[in-house]
Amino acid sequence: MDKKKTPNNTVTRDIKDIAAPTGNIYESVVILAKRANVIAQAEKKELNKKLEDFRNDRDTMEEVFENKEQIEISRFYEKKPKPALVAITEFENGDLFYRKADSANPIDINAQK
């Protein structure tokens, strides 16, 4: 399958394409929302870990604004694609596996295409 690059901006998508793997648009949206939350939490944890190195007990406003490395790290994370866009790209590429709560077997969305 052709891997798509994750866009940085919102892209208009056909709702039928999103609903096709699950057969229900609401199930697809729930899957995407849960995956986006996981991605966002992982990025937040990673960012906080990197920014923790810059914390001091006696930070003044001048010291905070002058720390260029901290600003570069923050800008890097601001430029990354939003978690929802990453989740949608993974879903479209078939990289997401999910299962219903009453099912023990994961559903492979590639098999349904």
N, C-alpha and C positions, 0 to 999 in steps of 0.2 A: 504494500500500500504506500502511496505517496505521502510522506510526512509533510504536513504544513507547518510553516513558521508561525509562531504565536504573534498576532498583531498587537501593537501598542494602543490602538484606538478601537472604539466600538465598531463592529461590523454588522451590517444587516444580514440576518439569516432567515431562511424559510422555516417556519414553525413545523412544517411537515417533516423536514429533515431531522429536526431535533427529536420529534416524537417517534420517528420510525423505529429506532432500535428497541424501544420499550413498548411501543404501541399506545402510549399514553403520554401526553405532553406534561402532565402534572408529575408523573413518576420521573420523567427525564429532568425536569426542573429541580426536583428534590435531590436527585443524584448529583446534579451540577452544583447545587448550593452546598451540599455536604462536602464535596470535594474542594470547592473554593474555600470553605472554612478551614479545612485541613491545611491547604496551601498557605493561607493567610497566617494561621497560627505558627506554622513552621518558619515562615519568613520573619514574623515578629520575634520569635525566639532567637533566631539567628542574628537579627539586627540588634536586639538587646544584649546579646552576648558580646558582639563586637563593640558596642557603645559602652559597655561596662568597664572596659579598659581605660576609658577617658574620665571616669568619675573620680572626683576628689571630694574630700570632706569640706574643703573651703573654696568652692568654685565661686568666682565672681562673674558678673555679666561680661566683663571684658575678656576673661579667660575663655569663656564659652564661645564667644563670637570669634576669637582669634584661632581656634583650633581647626586648622585647615583639613587635617586628616579626618576628623569627625564629620566635617561638612561634606567631604568627598564621599564618605561611606553613606551618608544620608541621601545624597544626590543619586548615588548608584541605585539605591533601593527605590527611590522615587521614579526612576526611569524604567524600572522593570515593568513588564506587563502586569495588569491587575490579576488577582487570583481567579476571578470569574472567567476572564479571557483564557487563561491557562487551562482551566477546567473544561471549557467548551472545546478548545483545541484537542485536548486529550480525548474527550468524548467523541469528537468527529474522527479522530485518527484510530479509534478503537483501542486506545491504551488504558481505558477504564474498565474494570471488572466490578460487578456489583451482584448482589443477591437479595432476594426478597426475604423478609424476616421469617416466613413460613417455609422457606426452601433451604435445603442444606447445600445445594450445588450453586456455584457462581454462574452467572449468565455471561457468556462471551458474545459481545455485540458484533464481533467480526463474523461469527457463524451465521448471523441472521441477514447479512447483506448479500 
